[in-house]
Amino acid sequence: MELLERYSIKPLNPHLYHLAFIHESYSNENGLDECYERLEFLGDTVLDLVVSEYLYNMDSSLSEGELTRLRSNYVCKKALYTYSTKIGLDKYIKIGAGVELTTREIDSVISDVFESFVGAMYLDSGLETTKRFLYQTVIPHIRQGEIFFYDYKSQLKHLCDQKSLELSYELINEVGEPHDKIFTMTAVINGKRKGTGKGGSKKEAEQNAAKFTLGNLRY
């Protein structure tokens, strides 16, 4: 695999790296009993560890909350998608020939395989090799201060806490097929609806509702 050669990785178990790109649909279509999901689970943890350690050492003045918000920016779906496409992981993905995925689902798979690839590397070569890879592919984005995800919910909560206001989110609507739903959420402050937002998940819709609310906040 050219990708491994590019990062000077000599695989002990090449199967792990091939497995990292096998989507569930491909697995089902070809009678396989495994896909990338378990590696994704492991890679998610390893990525969190390496990014957390780097952020911890980067600035001793950052509080726990600030570290958590920073980490969220660099391990969110948009960030993972960027890392994945930048090094060409999307070119290796195997999806079932008879399966039609939406653009959002394909983007999600592209994000997932970055974590599954990290998981495969960790199992095959250990933490130090994986850290070296992440310092080449992820850490530069942190050093450059790139913004992938802005936590509008945390900002809105902070403002409400300062003024002793009660904040919650309410589901207004959901439409679409189970695999392609659009949710509409509204931010509720002291029992009053303040702003709505839509998204492919409730969390995304809540972020958009918080963003709208912050831009139009009138206590």
HELIX and SHEET records of a PDB file:
HELIX    1   1 GLU A    2  ARG A    6  1                                   5    
HELIX    2   2 PRO A   14  LEU A   19  1                                   6    
HELIX    3   3 GLU A   24  GLU A   29  1                                   6    
HELIX    4   4 GLU A   37  MET A   58  1                                  22    
HELIX    5   5 GLU A   64  VAL A   75  1                                  12    
HELIX    6   6 LYS A   77  LYS A   86  1                                  10    
HELIX    7   7 LEU A   89  TYR A   92  5                                   4    
HELIX    8   8 THR A  103  SER A  125  1                                  23    
HELIX    9   9 LEU A  127  THR A  137  1                                  11    
HELIX   10  10 ILE A  139  ARG A  143  1                                   5    
HELIX   11  11 TYR A  152  GLN A  162  1                                  11    
HELIX   12  12 LYS A  202  GLY A  215  1                                  14    
SHEET    1   A 3 LEU A 167  VAL A 175  0                                        
SHEET    2   A 3 ILE A 182  ILE A 189 -1                                        
SHEET    3   A 3 LYS A 192  GLY A 199 -1                                        
END                                                                             
